[in-house]
Amino acid sequence: MTRSTQVNSPEPDWDDPGLDLDAVGLAAEFAAYVRRKGISPEGREQALGAWLDEMIAELETDVDDPRD
C-alpha cells in the first residue's frame, strides 16, 4: 500500500534513516558556539535562537551560491 506522502509529494520521507537529525552533533556544535561567544548560562536560550538564525543564513547562502 502506498502512503499518501509517497504520491507526488515534494516532502522527503522522514522515515529514511539518512535524513535523521544528529541531535548529539547539533548539541556539540551549539556548545562550541557558546564557548566561542562566551555566553553565560542565562543567555543560552537567546543564543540558541541566534545560532539557529546564523545556521539558516549560512544554508541559504550556500543554496543561493551559483559557484556549485
mmCIF file as Biopython writes it, N, C-alpha, C and O atoms, coordinates in Angstrom:
data_model
#
loop_
_atom_site.group_PDB
_atom_site.id
_atom_site.type_symbol
_atom_site.label_atom_id
_atom_site.label_alt_id
_atom_site.label_comp_id
_atom_site.label_asym_id
_atom_site.label_entity_id
_atom_site.label_seq_id
_atom_site.pdbx_PDB_ins_code
_atom_site.Cartn_x
_atom_site.Cartn_y
_atom_site.Cartn_z
_atom_site.occupancy
_atom_site.B_iso_or_equiv
_atom_site.auth_seq_id
_atom_site.auth_asym_id
_atom_site.pdbx_PDB_model_num
ATOM 1   N N  . MET A ? 1  ? 0.841  -1.175 0.000  1.0 0.0 1  A 1 
ATOM 2   C CA . MET A ? 1  ? 0.000  0.000  0.000  1.0 0.0 1  A 1 
ATOM 3   C C  . MET A ? 1  ? 0.889  1.242  0.000  1.0 0.0 1  A 1 
ATOM 4   O O  . MET A ? 1  ? 1.886  1.301  0.719  1.0 0.0 1  A 1 
ATOM 5   N N  . THR A ? 2  ? 0.530  2.205  -0.789 1.0 0.0 2  A 1 
ATOM 6   C CA . THR A ? 2  ? 1.278  3.452  -0.893 1.0 0.0 2  A 1 
ATOM 7   C C  . THR A ? 2  ? 0.736  4.451  0.117  1.0 0.0 2  A 1 
ATOM 8   O O  . THR A ? 2  ? -0.470 4.683  0.205  1.0 0.0 2  A 1 
ATOM 9   N N  . ARG A ? 3  ? 1.639  5.028  0.864  1.0 0.0 3  A 1 
ATOM 10  C CA . ARG A ? 3  ? 1.233  6.065  1.809  1.0 0.0 3  A 1 
ATOM 11  C C  . ARG A ? 3  ? 0.965  7.347  1.036  1.0 0.0 3  A 1 
ATOM 12  O O  . ARG A ? 3  ? 1.557  7.580  -0.017 1.0 0.0 3  A 1 
ATOM 13  N N  . SER A ? 4  ? 0.081  8.168  1.556  1.0 0.0 4  A 1 
ATOM 14  C CA . SER A ? 4  ? -0.279 9.403  0.852  1.0 0.0 4  A 1 
ATOM 15  C C  . SER A ? 4  ? 0.916  10.333 0.690  1.0 0.0 4  A 1 
ATOM 16  O O  . SER A ? 4  ? 0.954  11.121 -0.255 1.0 0.0 4  A 1 
ATOM 17  N N  . THR A ? 5  ? 1.892  10.259 1.590  1.0 0.0 5  A 1 
ATOM 18  C CA . THR A ? 5  ? 3.058  11.126 1.469  1.0 0.0 5  A 1 
ATOM 19  C C  . THR A ? 5  ? 3.988  10.678 0.361  1.0 0.0 5  A 1 
ATOM 20  O O  . THR A ? 5  ? 4.890  11.419 -0.028 1.0 0.0 5  A 1 
ATOM 21  N N  . GLN A ? 6  ? 3.781  9.470  -0.155 1.0 0.0 6  A 1 
ATOM 22  C CA . GLN A ? 6  ? 4.652  8.961  -1.206 1.0 0.0 6  A 1 
ATOM 23  C C  . GLN A ? 6  ? 4.151  9.316  -2.599 1.0 0.0 6  A 1 
ATOM 24  O O  . GLN A ? 6  ? 4.897  9.181  -3.569 1.0 0.0 6  A 1 
ATOM 25  N N  . VAL A ? 7  ? 2.936  9.755  -2.717 1.0 0.0 7  A 1 
ATOM 26  C CA . VAL A ? 7  ? 2.350  10.042 -4.017 1.0 0.0 7  A 1 
ATOM 27  C C  . VAL A ? 7  ? 2.589  11.500 -4.385 1.0 0.0 7  A 1 
ATOM 28  O O  . VAL A ? 7  ? 1.968  12.403 -3.825 1.0 0.0 7  A 1 
ATOM 29  N N  . ASN A ? 8  ? 3.499  11.720 -5.336 1.0 0.0 8  A 1 
ATOM 30  C CA . ASN A ? 8  ? 3.785  13.063 -5.836 1.0 0.0 8  A 1 
ATOM 31  C C  . ASN A ? 8  ? 4.010  14.094 -4.729 1.0 0.0 8  A 1 
ATOM 32  O O  . ASN A ? 8  ? 3.561  15.234 -4.839 1.0 0.0 8  A 1 
ATOM 33  N N  . SER A ? 9  ? 4.689  13.701 -3.690 1.0 0.0 9  A 1 
ATOM 34  C CA . SER A ? 9  ? 4.918  14.615 -2.579 1.0 0.0 9  A 1 
ATOM 35  C C  . SER A ? 9  ? 6.293  15.251 -2.683 1.0 0.0 9  A 1 
ATOM 36  O O  . SER A ? 9  ? 7.284  14.550 -2.884 1.0 0.0 9  A 1 
ATOM 37  N N  . PRO A ? 10 ? 6.367  16.580 -2.549 1.0 0.0 10 A 1 
ATOM 38  C CA . PRO A ? 10 ? 7.676  17.238 -2.555 1.0 0.0 10 A 1 
ATOM 39  C C  . PRO A ? 10 ? 8.413  17.058 -1.227 1.0 0.0 10 A 1 
ATOM 40  O O  . PRO A ? 10 ? 9.606  17.348 -1.140 1.0 0.0 10 A 1 
ATOM 41  N N  . GLU A ? 11 ? 7.723  16.588 -0.207 1.0 0.0 11 A 1 
ATOM 42  C CA . GLU A ? 11 ? 8.332  16.398 1.109  1.0 0.0 11 A 1 
ATOM 43  C C  . GLU A ? 11 ? 9.174  15.127 1.125  1.0 0.0 11 A 1 
ATOM 44  O O  . GLU A ? 11 ? 8.785  14.117 0.537  1.0 0.0 11 A 1 
ATOM 45  N N  . PRO A ? 12 ? 10.326 15.170 1.795  1.0 0.0 12 A 1 
ATOM 46  C CA . PRO A ? 12 ? 11.138 13.960 1.907  1.0 0.0 12 A 1 
ATOM 47  C C  . PRO A ? 12 ? 10.471 12.943 2.818  1.0 0.0 12 A 1 
ATOM 48  O O  . PRO A ? 12 ? 9.623  13.296 3.636  1.0 0.0 12 A 1 
ATOM 49  N N  . ASP A ? 13 ? 10.852 11.691 2.676  1.0 0.0 13 A 1 
ATOM 50  C CA . ASP A ? 13 ? 10.362 10.624 3.540  1.0 0.0 13 A 1 
ATOM 51  C C  . ASP A ? 13 ? 11.210 10.644 4.804  1.0 0.0 13 A 1 
ATOM 52  O O  . ASP A ? 13 ? 12.322 10.117 4.816  1.0 0.0 13 A 1 
ATOM 53  N N  . TRP A ? 14 ? 10.693 11.248 5.865  1.0 0.0 14 A 1 
ATOM 54  C CA . TRP A ? 14 ? 11.476 11.422 7.092  1.0 0.0 14 A 1 
ATOM 55  C C  . TRP A ? 14 ? 11.739 10.107 7.809  1.0 0.0 14 A 1 
ATOM 56  O O  . TRP A ? 14 ? 12.466 10.093 8.803  1.0 0.0 14 A 1 
ATOM 57  N N  . ASP A ? 15 ? 11.168 8.995  7.334  1.0 0.0 15 A 1 
ATOM 58  C CA . ASP A ? 15 ? 11.472 7.684  7.908  1.0 0.0 15 A 1 
ATOM 59  C C  . ASP A ? 15 ? 12.823 7.179  7.430  1.0 0.0 15 A 1 
ATOM 60  O O  . ASP A ? 15 ? 13.362 6.227  7.994  1.0 0.0 15 A 1 
ATOM 61  N N  . ASP A ? 16 ? 13.374 7.800  6.403  1.0 0.0 16 A 1 
ATOM 62  C CA . ASP A ? 16 ? 14.685 7.413  5.880  1.0 0.0 16 A 1 
ATOM 63  C C  . ASP A ? 16 ? 15.744 7.731  6.930  1.0 0.0 16 A 1 
ATOM 64  O O  . ASP A ? 16 ? 15.889 8.889  7.323  1.0 0.0 16 A 1 
ATOM 65  N N  . PRO A ? 17 ? 16.500 6.708  7.399  1.0 0.0 17 A 1 
ATOM 66  C CA . PRO A ? 17 ? 17.499 6.956  8.448  1.0 0.0 17 A 1 
ATOM 67  C C  . PRO A ? 17 ? 18.557 7.975  8.044  1.0 0.0 17 A 1 
ATOM 68  O O  . PRO A ? 17 ? 19.155 8.604  8.917  1.0 0.0 17 A 1 
ATOM 69  N N  . GLY A ? 18 ? 18.803 8.155  6.773  1.0 0.0 18 A 1 
ATOM 70  C CA . GLY A ? 18 ? 19.796 9.116  6.320  1.0 0.0 18 A 1 
ATOM 71  C C  . GLY A ? 18 ? 19.363 10.561 6.517  1.0 0.0 18 A 1 
ATOM 72  O O  . GLY A ? 18 ? 20.186 11.471 6.419  1.0 0.0 18 A 1 
ATOM 73  N N  . LEU A ? 19 ? 18.082 10.784 6.793  1.0 0.0 19 A 1 
ATOM 74  C CA . LEU A ? 19 ? 17.577 12.143 6.960  1.0 0.0 19 A 1 
ATOM 75  C C  . LEU A ? 19 ? 17.375 12.535 8.417  1.0 0.0 19 A 1 
ATOM 76  O O  . LEU A ? 19 ? 16.903 13.637 8.700  1.0 0.0 19 A 1 
ATOM 77  N N  . ASP A ? 20 ? 17.725 11.650 9.344  1.0 0.0 20 A 1 
ATOM 78  C CA . ASP A ? 20 ? 17.589 11.967 10.766 1.0 0.0 20 A 1 
ATOM 79  C C  . ASP A ? 20 ? 18.544 13.086 11.145 1.0 0.0 20 A 1 
ATOM 80  O O  . ASP A ? 20 ? 19.674 13.144 10.660 1.0 0.0 20 A 1 
ATOM 81  N N  . LEU A ? 21 ? 18.085 13.965 12.007 1.0 0.0 21 A 1 
ATOM 82  C CA . LEU A ? 21 ? 18.967 14.987 12.551 1.0 0.0 21 A 1 
ATOM 83  C C  . LEU A ? 21 ? 19.852 14.335 13.602 1.0 0.0 21 A 1 
ATOM 84  O O  . LEU A ? 21 ? 19.387 13.506 14.384 1.0 0.0 21 A 1 
ATOM 85  N N  . ASP A ? 22 ? 21.087 14.698 13.619 1.0 0.0 22 A 1 
ATOM 86  C CA . ASP A ? 22 ? 22.023 14.183 14.602 1.0 0.0 22 A 1 
ATOM 87  C C  . ASP A ? 22 ? 21.984 15.110 15.808 1.0 0.0 22 A 1 
ATOM 88  O O  . ASP A ? 22 ? 22.691 16.117 15.849 1.0 0.0 22 A 1 
ATOM 89  N N  . ALA A ? 23 ? 21.159 14.768 16.784 1.0 0.0 23 A 1 
ATOM 90  C CA . ALA A ? 23 ? 20.978 15.628 17.955 1.0 0.0 23 A 1 
ATOM 91  C C  . ALA A ? 23 ? 22.272 15.805 18.729 1.0 0.0 23 A 1 
ATOM 92  O O  . ALA A ? 23 ? 22.546 16.893 19.236 1.0 0.0 23 A 1 
ATOM 93  N N  . VAL A ? 24 ? 23.064 14.758 18.827 1.0 0.0 24 A 1 
ATOM 94  C CA . VAL A ? 24 ? 24.328 14.853 19.555 1.0 0.0 24 A 1 
ATOM 95  C C  . VAL A ? 24 ? 25.266 15.823 18.843 1.0 0.0 24 A 1 
ATOM 96  O O  . VAL A ? 24 ? 25.929 16.633 19.490 1.0 0.0 24 A 1 
ATOM 97  N N  . GLY A ? 25 ? 25.322 15.743 17.528 1.0 0.0 25 A 1 
ATOM 98  C CA . GLY A ? 25 ? 26.170 16.650 16.753 1.0 0.0 25 A 1 
ATOM 99  C C  . GLY A ? 25 ? 25.710 18.096 16.860 1.0 0.0 25 A 1 
ATOM 100 O O  . GLY A ? 25 ? 26.528 19.005 16.991 1.0 0.0 25 A 1 
ATOM 101 N N  . LEU A ? 26 ? 24.392 18.308 16.805 1.0 0.0 26 A 1 
ATOM 102 C CA . LEU A ? 26 ? 23.863 19.666 16.948 1.0 0.0 26 A 1 
ATOM 103 C C  . LEU A ? 26 ? 24.162 20.228 18.333 1.0 0.0 26 A 1 
ATOM 104 O O  . LEU A ? 26 ? 24.521 21.398 18.470 1.0 0.0 26 A 1 
ATOM 105 N N  . ALA A ? 27 ? 24.014 19.387 19.362 1.0 0.0 27 A 1 
ATOM 106 C CA . ALA A ? 27 ? 24.305 19.840 20.726 1.0 0.0 27 A 1 
ATOM 107 C C  . ALA A ? 27 ? 25.778 20.200 20.873 1.0 0.0 27 A 1 
ATOM 108 O O  . ALA A ? 27 ? 26.119 21.191 21.519 1.0 0.0 27 A 1 
ATOM 109 N N  . ALA A ? 28 ? 26.648 19.396 20.274 1.0 0.0 28 A 1 
ATOM 110 C CA . ALA A ? 28 ? 28.088 19.675 20.343 1.0 0.0 28 A 1 
ATOM 111 C C  . ALA A ? 28 ? 28.424 20.978 19.623 1.0 0.0 28 A 1 
ATOM 112 O O  . ALA A ? 28 ? 29.238 21.763 20.109 1.0 0.0 28 A 1 
ATOM 113 N N  . GLU A ? 29 ? 27.804 21.210 18.474 1.0 0.0 29 A 1 
ATOM 114 C CA . GLU A ? 29 ? 28.040 22.455 17.737 1.0 0.0 29 A 1 
ATOM 115 C C  . GLU A ? 29 ? 27.553 23.667 18.527 1.0 0.0 29 A 1 
ATOM 116 O O  . GLU A ? 29 ? 28.218 24.703 18.557 1.0 0.0 29 A 1 
ATOM 117 N N  . PHE A ? 30 ? 26.393 23.535 19.164 1.0 0.0 30 A 1 
ATOM 118 C CA . PHE A ? 30 ? 25.881 24.648 19.957 1.0 0.0 30 A 1 
ATOM 119 C C  . PHE A ? 30 ? 26.779 24.901 21.165 1.0 0.0 30 A 1 
ATOM 120 O O  . PHE A ? 30 ? 27.034 26.054 21.514 1.0 0.0 30 A 1 
ATOM 121 N N  . ALA A ? 31 ? 27.258 23.844 21.803 1.0 0.0 31 A 1 
ATOM 122 C CA . ALA A ? 31 ? 28.170 24.005 22.945 1.0 0.0 31 A 1 
ATOM 123 C C  . ALA A ? 31 ? 29.439 24.735 22.513 1.0 0.0 31 A 1 
ATOM 124 O O  . ALA A ? 31 ? 29.937 25.596 23.237 1.0 0.0 31 A 1 
ATOM 125 N N  . ALA A ? 32 ? 29.961 24.396 21.343 1.0 0.0 32 A 1 
ATOM 126 C CA . ALA A ? 32 ? 31.155 25.075 20.831 1.0 0.0 32 A 1 
ATOM 127 C C  . ALA A ? 32 ? 30.848 26.547 20.554 1.0 0.0 32 A 1 
ATOM 128 O O  . ALA A ? 32 ? 31.678 27.413 20.833 1.0 0.0 32 A 1 
ATOM 129 N N  . TYR A ? 33 ? 29.687 26.833 20.017 1.0 0.0 33 A 1 
ATOM 130 C CA . TYR A ? 33 ? 29.256 28.211 19.755 1.0 0.0 33 A 1 
ATOM 131 C C  . TYR A ? 33 ? 29.197 29.004 21.061 1.0 0.0 33 A 1 
ATOM 132 O O  . TYR A ? 33 ? 29.669 30.139 21.130 1.0 0.0 33 A 1 
ATOM 133 N N  . VAL A ? 34 ? 28.613 28.395 22.093 1.0 0.0 34 A 1 
ATOM 134 C CA . VAL A ? 34 ? 28.500 29.047 23.400 1.0 0.0 34 A 1 
ATOM 135 C C  . VAL A ? 34 ? 29.885 29.357 23.961 1.0 0.0 34 A 1 
ATOM 136 O O  . VAL A ? 34 ? 30.113 30.443 24.494 1.0 0.0 34 A 1 
ATOM 137 N N  . ARG A ? 35 ? 30.804 28.405 23.842 1.0 0.0 35 A 1 
ATOM 138 C CA . ARG A ? 35 ? 32.172 28.627 24.337 1.0 0.0 35 A 1 
ATOM 139 C C  . ARG A ? 35 ? 32.865 29.738 23.553 1.0 0.0 35 A 1 
ATOM 140 O O  . ARG A ? 35 ? 33.490 30.619 24.142 1.0 0.0 35 A 1 
ATOM 141 N N  . ARG A ? 36 ? 32.753 29.698 22.206 1.0 0.0 36 A 1 
ATOM 142 C CA . ARG A ? 36 ? 33.389 30.717 21.364 1.0 0.0 36 A 1 
ATOM 143 C C  . ARG A ? 36 ? 32.894 32.115 21.694 1.0 0.0 36 A 1 
ATOM 144 O O  . ARG A ? 36 ? 33.676 33.064 21.750 1.0 0.0 36 A 1 
ATOM 145 N N  . LYS A ? 37 ? 31.602 32.232 21.909 1.0 0.0 37 A 1 
ATOM 146 C CA . LYS A ? 37 ? 30.986 33.539 22.145 1.0 0.0 37 A 1 
ATOM 147 C C  . LYS A ? 37 ? 31.030 33.954 23.615 1.0 0.0 37 A 1 
ATOM 148 O O  . LYS A ? 37 ? 30.712 35.098 23.942 1.0 0.0 37 A 1 
ATOM 149 N N  . GLY A ? 38 ? 31.422 33.034 24.509 1.0 0.0 38 A 1 
ATOM 150 C CA . GLY A ? 38 ? 31.463 33.355 25.938 1.0 0.0 38 A 1 
ATOM 151 C C  . GLY A ? 38 ? 30.092 33.636 26.528 1.0 0.0 38 A 1 
ATOM 152 O O  . GLY A ? 38 ? 29.938 34.545 27.344 1.0 0.0 38 A 1 
ATOM 153 N N  . ILE A ? 39 ? 29.103 32.863 26.123 1.0 0.0 39 A 1 
ATOM 154 C CA . ILE A ? 39 ? 27.720 33.094 26.538 1.0 0.0 39 A 1 
ATOM 155 C C  . ILE A ? 39 ? 27.476 32.489 27.921 1.0 0.0 39 A 1 
ATOM 156 O O  . ILE A ? 39 ? 27.844 31.345 28.190 1.0 0.0 39 A 1 
ATOM 157 N N  . SER A ? 40 ? 26.851 33.277 28.783 1.0 0.0 40 A 1 
ATOM 158 C CA . SER A ? 40 ? 26.535 32.813 30.137 1.0 0.0 40 A 1 
ATOM 159 C C  . SER A ? 40 ? 25.358 31.840 30.092 1.0 0.0 40 A 1 
ATOM 160 O O  . SER A ? 40 ? 24.599 31.833 29.123 1.0 0.0 40 A 1 
ATOM 161 N N  . PRO A ? 41 ? 25.198 31.018 31.135 1.0 0.0 41 A 1 
ATOM 162 C CA . PRO A ? 41 ? 24.047 30.106 31.175 1.0 0.0 41 A 1 
ATOM 163 C C  . PRO A ? 41 ? 22.709 30.835 31.036 1.0 0.0 41 A 1 
ATOM 164 O O  . PRO A ? 41 ? 21.770 30.308 30.439 1.0 0.0 41 A 1 
ATOM 165 N N  . GLU A ? 42 ? 22.626 32.037 31.586 1.0 0.0 42 A 1 
ATOM 166 C CA . GLU A ? 42 ? 21.371 32.797 31.499 1.0 0.0 42 A 1 
ATOM 167 C C  . GLU A ? 42 ? 21.071 33.248 30.071 1.0 0.0 42 A 1 
ATOM 168 O O  . GLU A ? 42 ? 19.911 33.476 29.729 1.0 0.0 42 A 1 
ATOM 169 N N  . GLY A ? 43 ? 22.082 33.375 29.250 1.0 0.0 43 A 1 
ATOM 170 C CA . GLY A ? 43 ? 21.898 33.861 27.888 1.0 0.0 43 A 1 
ATOM 171 C C  . GLY A ? 43 ? 21.769 32.774 26.840 1.0 0.0 43 A 1 
ATOM 172 O O  . GLY A ? 43 ? 21.672 33.070 25.649 1.0 0.0 43 A 1 
ATOM 173 N N  . ARG A ? 44 ? 21.767 31.523 27.266 1.0 0.0 44 A 1 
ATOM 174 C CA . ARG A ? 44 ? 21.775 30.422 26.288 1.0 0.0 44 A 1 
ATOM 175 C C  . ARG A ? 44 ? 20.487 30.292 25.490 1.0 0.0 44 A 1 
ATOM 176 O O  . ARG A ? 44 ? 20.526 29.919 24.318 1.0 0.0 44 A 1 
ATOM 177 N N  . GLU A ? 45 ? 19.358 30.589 26.097 1.0 0.0 45 A 1 
ATOM 178 C CA . GLU A ? 45 ? 18.101 30.473 25.353 1.0 0.0 45 A 1 
ATOM 179 C C  . GLU A ? 45 ? 18.083 31.453 24.183 1.0 0.0 45 A 1 
ATOM 180 O O  . GLU A ? 45 ? 17.726 31.081 23.065 1.0 0.0 45 A 1 
ATOM 181 N N  . GLN A ? 46 ? 18.461 32.686 24.435 1.0 0.0 46 A 1 
ATOM 182 C CA . GLN A ? 46 ? 18.519 33.689 23.368 1.0 0.0 46 A 1 
ATOM 183 C C  . GLN A ? 46 ? 19.617 33.331 22.369 1.0 0.0 46 A 1 
ATOM 184 O O  . GLN A ? 46 ? 19.461 33.538 21.166 1.0 0.0 46 A 1 
ATOM 185 N N  . ALA A ? 47 ? 20.725 32.795 22.872 1.0 0.0 47 A 1 
ATOM 186 C CA . ALA A ? 47 ? 21.833 32.412 21.998 1.0 0.0 47 A 1 
ATOM 187 C C  . ALA A ? 47 ? 21.434 31.284 21.059 1.0 0.0 47 A 1 
ATOM 188 O O  . ALA A ? 47 ? 21.902 31.224 19.923 1.0 0.0 47 A 1 
ATOM 189 N N  . LEU A ? 48 ? 20.570 30.392 21.529 1.0 0.0 48 A 1 
ATOM 190 C CA . LEU A ? 48 ? 20.123 29.291 20.674 1.0 0.0 48 A 1 
ATOM 191 C C  . LEU A ? 48 ? 19.401 29.836 19.448 1.0 0.0 48 A 1 
ATOM 192 O O  . LEU A ? 48 ? 19.620 29.363 18.332 1.0 0.0 48 A 1 
ATOM 193 N N  . GLY A ? 49 ? 18.547 30.820 19.651 1.0 0.0 49 A 1 
ATOM 194 C CA . GLY A ? 49 ? 17.856 31.442 18.524 1.0 0.0 49 A 1 
ATOM 195 C C  . GLY A ? 49 ? 18.815 32.114 17.565 1.0 0.0 49 A 1 
ATOM 196 O O  . GLY A ? 49 ? 18.668 31.998 16.349 1.0 0.0 49 A 1 
ATOM 197 N N  . ALA A ? 50 ? 19.795 32.815 18.107 1.0 0.0 50 A 1 
ATOM 198 C CA . ALA A ? 50 ? 20.785 33.493 17.260 1.0 0.0 50 A 1 
ATOM 199 C C  . ALA A ? 50 ? 21.609 32.482 16.478 1.0 0.0 50 A 1 
ATOM 200 O O  . ALA A ? 50 ? 21.890 32.683 15.297 1.0 0.0 50 A 1 
ATOM 201 N N  . TRP A ? 51 ? 21.993 31.399 17.135 1.0 0.0 51 A 1 
ATOM 202 C CA . TRP A ? 51 ? 22.787 30.351 16.485 1.0 0.0 51 A 1 
ATOM 203 C C  . TRP A ? 51 ? 21.994 29.706 15.345 1.0 0.0 51 A 1 
ATOM 204 O O  . TRP A ? 51 ? 22.527 29.489 14.257 1.0 0.0 51 A 1 
ATOM 205 N N  . LEU A ? 52 ? 20.731 29.406 15.602 1.0 0.0 52 A 1 
ATOM 206 C CA . LEU A ? 52 ? 19.896 28.825 14.545 1.0 0.0 52 A 1 
ATOM 207 C C  . LEU A ? 52 ? 19.725 29.799 13.381 1.0 0.0 52 A 1 
ATOM 208 O O  . LEU A ? 52 ? 19.763 29.390 12.221 1.0 0.0 52 A 1 
ATOM 209 N N  . ASP A ? 53 ? 19.538 31.084 13.683 1.0 0.0 53 A 1 
ATOM 210 C CA . ASP A ? 53 ? 19.430 32.094 12.623 1.0 0.0 53 A 1 
ATOM 211 C C  . ASP A ? 53 ? 20.697 32.129 11.773 1.0 0.0 53 A 1 
ATOM 212 O O  . ASP A ? 53 ? 20.623 32.227 10.548 1.0 0.0 53 A 1 
ATOM 213 N N  . GLU A ? 54 ? 21.866 32.048 12.425 1.0 0.0 54 A 1 
ATOM 214 C CA . GLU A ? 54 ? 23.138 32.036 11.691 1.0 0.0 54 A 1 
ATOM 215 C C  . GLU A ? 54 ? 23.248 30.804 10.799 1.0 0.0 54 A 1 
ATOM 216 O O  . GLU A ? 54 ? 23.673 30.899 9.648  1.0 0.0 54 A 1 
ATOM 217 N N  . MET A ? 55 ? 22.860 29.641 11.339 1.0 0.0 55 A 1 
ATOM 218 C CA . MET A ? 55 ? 22.936 28.412 10.539 1.0 0.0 55 A 1 
ATOM 219 C C  . MET A ? 55 ? 22.019 28.494 9.324  1.0 0.0 55 A 1 
ATOM 220 O O  . MET A ? 55 ? 22.405 28.100 8.223  1.0 0.0 55 A 1 
ATOM 221 N N  . ILE A ? 56 ? 20.814 29.001 9.523  1.0 0.0 56 A 1 
ATOM 222 C CA . ILE A ? 56 ? 19.864 29.132 8.416  1.0 0.0 56 A 1 
ATOM 223 C C  . ILE A ? 56 ? 20.406 30.095 7.365  1.0 0.0 56 A 1 
ATOM 224 O O  . ILE A ? 56 ? 20.314 29.821 6.168  1.0 0.0 56 A 1 
ATOM 225 N N  . ALA A ? 57 ? 20.965 31.209 7.798  1.0 0.0 57 A 1 
ATOM 226 C CA . ALA A ? 57 ? 21.531 32.182 6.858  1.0 0.0 57 A 1 
ATOM 227 C C  . ALA A ? 57 ? 22.671 31.561 6.054  1.0 0.0 57 A 1 
ATOM 228 O O  . ALA A ? 57 ? 22.779 31.793 4.850  1.0 0.0 57 A 1 
ATOM 229 N N  . GLU A ? 58 ? 23.523 30.774 6.712  1.0 0.0 58 A 1 
ATOM 230 C CA . GLU A ? 58 ? 24.616 30.102 6.000  1.0 0.0 58 A 1 
ATOM 231 C C  . GLU A ? 58 ? 24.080 29.113 4.976  1.0 0.0 58 A 1 
ATOM 232 O O  . GLU A ? 58 ? 24.585 29.043 3.855  1.0 0.0 58 A 1 
ATOM 233 N N  . LEU A ? 59 ? 23.056 28.345 5.356  1.0 0.0 59 A 1 
ATOM 234 C CA . LEU A ? 59 ? 22.473 27.381 4.424  1.0 0.0 59 A 1 
ATOM 235 C C  . LEU A ? 59 ? 21.821 28.084 3.240  1.0 0.0 59 A 1 
ATOM 236 O O  . LEU A ? 59 ? 21.940 27.624 2.105  1.0 0.0 59 A 1 
ATOM 237 N N  . GLU A ? 60 ? 21.139 29.188 3.494  1.0 0.0 60 A 1 
ATOM 238 C CA . GLU A ? 60 ? 20.516 29.940 2.403  1.0 0.0 60 A 1 
ATOM 239 C C  . GLU A ? 60 ? 21.574 30.505 1.468  1.0 0.0 60 A 1 
ATOM 240 O O  . GLU A ? 60 ? 21.373 30.532 0.253  1.0 0.0 60 A 1 
ATOM 241 N N  . THR A ? 61 ? 22.690 30.953 2.011  1.0 0.0 61 A 1 
ATOM 242 C CA . THR A ? 61 ? 23.788 31.456 1.191  1.0 0.0 61 A 1 
ATOM 243 C C  . THR A ? 61 ? 24.357 30.337 0.336  1.0 0.0 61 A 1 
ATOM 244 O O  . THR A ? 61 ? 24.651 30.537 -0.842 1.0 0.0 61 A 1 
ATOM 245 N N  . ASP A ? 62 ? 24.516 29.148 0.934  1.0 0.0 62 A 1 
ATOM 246 C CA . ASP A ? 62 ? 25.031 28.002 0.187  1.0 0.0 62 A 1 
ATOM 247 C C  . ASP A ? 62 ? 24.105 27.627 -0.965 1.0 0.0 62 A 1 
ATOM 248 O O  . ASP A ? 62 ? 24.572 27.291 -2.053 1.0 0.0 62 A 1 
ATOM 249 N N  . VAL A ? 63 ? 22.805 27.681 -0.733 1.0 0.0 63 A 1 
ATOM 250 C CA . VAL A ? 63 ? 21.831 27.326 -1.768 1.0 0.0 63 A 1 
ATOM 251 C C  . VAL A ? 63 ? 21.827 28.369 -2.877 1.0 0.0 63 A 1 
ATOM 252 O O  . VAL A ? 63 ? 21.704 28.025 -4.052 1.0 0.0 63 A 1 
ATOM 253 N N  . ASP A ? 64 ? 21.959 29.629 -2.513 1.0 0.0 64 A 1 
ATOM 254 C CA . ASP A ? 64 ? 21.915 30.721 -3.488 1.0 0.0 64 A 1 
ATOM 255 C C  . ASP A ? 64 ? 23.236 30.934 -4.216 1.0 0.0 64 A 1 
ATOM 256 O O  . ASP A ? 64 ? 23.282 31.673 -5.200 1.0 0.0 64 A 1 
ATOM 257 N N  . ASP A ? 65 ? 24.306 30.305 -3.754 1.0 0.0 65 A 1 
ATOM 258 C CA . ASP A ? 65 ? 25.638 30.499 -4.336 1.0 0.0 65 A 1 
ATOM 259 C C  . ASP A ? 65 ? 25.725 29.778 -5.685 1.0 0.0 65 A 1 
ATOM 260 O O  . ASP A ? 65 ? 25.627 28.551 -5.726 1.0 0.0 65 A 1 
ATOM 261 N N  . PRO A ? 66 ? 25.905 30.505 -6.781 1.0 0.0 66 A 1 
ATOM 262 C CA . PRO A ? 66 ? 25.937 29.878 -8.110 1.0 0.0 66 A 1 
ATOM 263 C C  . PRO A ? 66 ? 27.248 29.157 -8.420 1.0 0.0 66 A 1 
ATOM 264 O O  . PRO A ? 66 ? 27.379 28.581 -9.501 1.0 0.0 66 A 1 
ATOM 265 N N  . ARG A ? 67 ? 28.213 29.169 -7.517 1.0 0.0 67 A 1 
ATOM 266 C CA . ARG A ? 67 ? 29.516 28.560 -7.795 1.0 0.0 67 A 1 
ATOM 267 C C  . ARG A ? 67 ? 29.511 27.046 -7.732 1.0 0.0 67 A 1 
ATOM 268 O O  . ARG A ? 67 ? 30.555 26.433 -7.953 1.0 0.0 67 A 1 
ATOM 269 N N  . ASP A ? 68 ? 28.387 26.416 -7.441 1.0 0.0 68 A 1 
ATOM 270 C CA . ASP A ? 68 ? 28.353 24.951 -7.335 1.0 0.0 68 A 1 
ATOM 271 C C  . ASP A ? 68 ? 28.679 24.352 -8.622 1.0 0.0 68 A 1 
ATOM 272 O O  . ASP A ? 68 ? 28.704 23.128 -8.744 1.0 0.0 68 A 1 
#
